[in-house]
Amino acid sequence: MPKLHLTKSAIDELTPRSSELVYWDDSVAGFGVKVTPQGRKVFIVLYRTKDGLSRLRKYTIGTYGQITLAIARVVAQKVLADRNEGNGHYVVSIFGLPCLQLVTPMHVVAEGAELARSALTL
């Protein structure tokens, strides 16, 4: 799996292959963008649970275009932080909001500017 510095322009240039391919971010371990053969780009984070079994988990953040790279990177960091605290199955909240509410396109549009500012300051 290739590693690269994920930027908006780098993601825009990614092209679909005959099978799914994940491009891993070089700055946040476990965070990447999956490109499907149909050309869909999806942000994911991969981590191991801390329950003594070290099971591999994949958390799907959202589709590129509906979720910005800055917000996806913050969500990935939150997922990994929750994992370090022992909450390895789901994210309870991000910026004090339920996770599912954050990733809806309407919410991102309504709160996008403030979330982006918050994401850039973390």
N, C-alpha and C positions, 0 to 999 in steps of 0.2 A: 504494500500500500504506500503510495507516494506521500511525502511530507512537503508542505510549502507554506509560505506566509500568506494566510488567507486575507485577502482584501476584496473589495467590491469588484475591482477590475479583474483580479485573478479568477474570481468565481464566474464572472461574466464570460471569460475566455474558455472555461472548462467545457469540453465537448463530450457527448455520450459515446460510449463504447458498446460492444456487443453484450457485455455483462456489467452488473453494478460495480462501481469503483468508488472507494472512499478516499478522499484527499484529507489528510490529517493536518491540523494547524501546528505550526512549529512553536507557538507561544503558549498554548493551553493544551496540556497533555490530555488525550482522550477526546478532544473536540475535533469534529471534522464535518465535511459536507459530502454527502453521498450523491453520486450522479447515476441516475438510472438509464437504461438503454433508450427510454422514451425521451430523455433530456430533462427530466424532473430533478431538481436539486433540493436536497433535504438536509437540514442541520441535525447532527446527532452527537451524542456524547456516550462514550463507552467507558465503563468502570467495573471494578470488582467490589463485591459486597464485603463488609467487615463482620460477617456473622460467623466467622470461623471456617466457613466452607469456601470462601473466596470465589463465589460464582460470578461469572461474567454477565453483566447487564448492559443493554443498549437502551438509552432514553432518546426518543425522537422529539426534537425541539419544535420543528416546524419547517415549512416550505420556504425556500429562498424566494423573496418577492413579497410574501405575506409577512415574513419576519426579517428584519434587517440583520446584518452581520453583527453590529454592535450589541443589539439586544440578544441575539443568539449566543454570543460570547459570554455575556453576563449570566444568561440562564445556565450555560454550561458550567461556569464557575460556581453558581449556586448549587447545581446538582452535585458537583464534586465536593463542595463544602458540606452539604447535607450528608453525603456518603461518609465523610471524615467524622461526622458527629454520630454516625450509626444509623442515619435515616436513609438507607440505601435503596428503597423501593420507589419513592416518588418525592416530588418537591412540594412542600406544604404551601409556601408562599414566596413571592418575589416582589420586592419593594412593598411588602405589606399587603399584596393583592393575591387572591387565589391564582395558582398557576394557569388553570384553564382560562380564566378571565384575561390574563395577560396575552395569551397567544391567539386570541380571536382577532381577526383583521380589524374589526370595528374599534376594538379597544386600543389597538396599536395606533390607528389613525388618530383617535381622540386624545391619547396620552403620549403619542410618539415623540413630540419635542421634549417633554420633561423626562421621559424614560431614556431618550438618547443622551440628554445632558447628564443624567445620573449614570448611565453606562460608561460615558467617557471619563467620569471623575473617579470611577472605581479602580 
